[in-house]
């Protein structure tokens, strides 16, 4: 039988004598043997901390993001083998697309967002400078640096590819090595995925290790520098979260657990409306995709009482077209659950739910049509819809999760009742709403938000491009309060920051500039010894803190009149002396702020062709002191931060700009963003 090895200390380790078989969900045939007996968990953690961590921390965010991008590209070119093996988990081709392509795409998105939103540094500066003293000589700033431990990722059986990649990508970008522990039932697919990553040679030694089988005493060796991210049942998560080493060392522990997600049909969305049809289509999709084995699947369908029968009939009509069977067959739309044990558990949960309602579709029996599969060997469960007539009085329907193709229909009479039913789930990953009434949308979204990590609103206007109730996206958080675990995974750079330690740094402007590698206003500046204009320098030659001071330029009434005529901006404060004096902020007519910005550009820009390729924007523009006719402005133009754009042939340079009047007061302050030619050639 095929052995499913673990990967530890940069080598593959075969399962020991206690290995047990994992079975194909459709045929019941063995896929391979699994055991973690040969793994030294304490040594794995030490290897991650002493080998993988230092190697990753020597890289910048951009370098790590490019590594993740290359990894995703490598996997994308080899994904067909993953699809073939994925069928053994019970997944159809469409199910596997969510898992495999969804996971690879998540890695691509993280790589792209990190290069756009994080600096080309091994640390991240969080937020603005805080002025802590009257004269500005003592300041504070927050920096975020990678923790110096390991990220332990414990994943569920339902998404063996996406589950690994959605956690791995942000951890690697943050600079933390990963020990991945997939669920044993489907670890054979994760093992092939990890083998493809290791074979690529893209990750440094110690950056990724894999446990197939039990995690043993792994969590007894964690320290305050380690992070645990768990996906699975709330009971298991709570047991792990209470391990002494985790509690005593205040280990960061994020959990994504049980979730009785709901989907609300708005009172306006009756039969015949686009929203009604969209609701039914989405409800059936959530019941049947991955055979309902999704943490985000719709478990509670909250519907206006008057429309419940119409929903049952519409769901029944759609399910009649859903073919169950061997997921390898093109005609099959829903495969089996992951195992016979899982099937047994789902049937038990259906029995518990039926005590508060009735089964209106599906239930214990299978459809007469089962394509290419033996119902005695495959873990098949019929799509099942229950009806609970008094859901506000129910308990089990809001606390028992049948982790399969099962949903419960719940009637409501008012919007307040719908909100109350949504909250009775005790905290969920996602709640959805189908309505075309904007006021209803506002009321229900705000009513649901405290109980859900994500609120998905669909109507006829967004449906064409909407991604689905059950689809977590790397841009937005994936997690939820209460019984859903209280964690927040994904969410763009929020997912990366989870692996970083935030520290408040206090000191002088010069110290903060040196620590943060970016100019802080008030720090010492320097000018080119030969008087060379900074716009004459390529990216590599520029130095943070290099400054240009130009001016003064006297601002005249003729300037303001000309700018008003050219721009069409004839706001009274610029054109009417009496009206300006009546304004509490001005003593007289004032110059346009945008004229001052334009005039400043005319003062500091070197017009000849050169290394500066483009000005692509301004940030943090503030007008602080009015400029009157006769005032003189001087521009202080300082290189604030440099970020290399690898493979593009240029870098981004941020310039701090201060416009000061003849009294030294700041009239305007902002940041100019430029793209500057580099000595590094562009990749082709």
Buried (B, 14 or more C-beta within 10 A) or exposed (E): EEBBBBBBBBEBBEBEEEBEEBBBBBBBEEBBBBBBBBBEBEEBBBBBBEBBBBBBBEBBBBBBBBBBBBBBBBBBEEBEEBBEBBBBBBBBBBBBBBBBBBBBBBBBBBBBBBBEEBBBBBBBBBEEBEBEEEEBEBBBBBBBBBBBBBBBBBBBBBBBBBBBBBBBBBBBBBBBBBBBBBBBBBBBBBBBBBBBBBEBEBBBEBBBBBBBBBBBEBBEBBBEBBBBBBBBBBEBBEEBBEBEBBEEBEBBBBBBBBBBBBBBBBBBBBBEBBBBBBBBBBBBBBBBBBBBBBBBBBBBBBBBEEBBBBBBEBBBEBBEEBBBBBBBBEEBBBBBBBBBEBBEBBBEBBBEBBEBBEBBBBBEEBBEEBBBBEBEBBBBBBBBBBBBBEBBEBEBBBBBBBBBBBBBBBBBEEBEBBBBBBBBBBBBBBBBBBBBBEEBBEBBBEBBEEBBBBBBBBBBEEBEEBEBBBBBBBBBBBBBBBBBBBBBBBBBBBBBBBBBBEEEBEBBBBBBBBBBBBBBBBBEBEEBEEEEBBBEBBBBBBBBBBBBBBBBBEBEEEBBEEBBEEEEBEEEBBBBEEBBEEBEEBEEBBBBBBBBBBBBBEBBBBEEEBBBBEEEEEEEBEBEBBBBBEBBBBBBBBBBBBBBBBEBBBBBBBBBBBBBBEEEEBBBBBBBBBBBBBEBEEEE
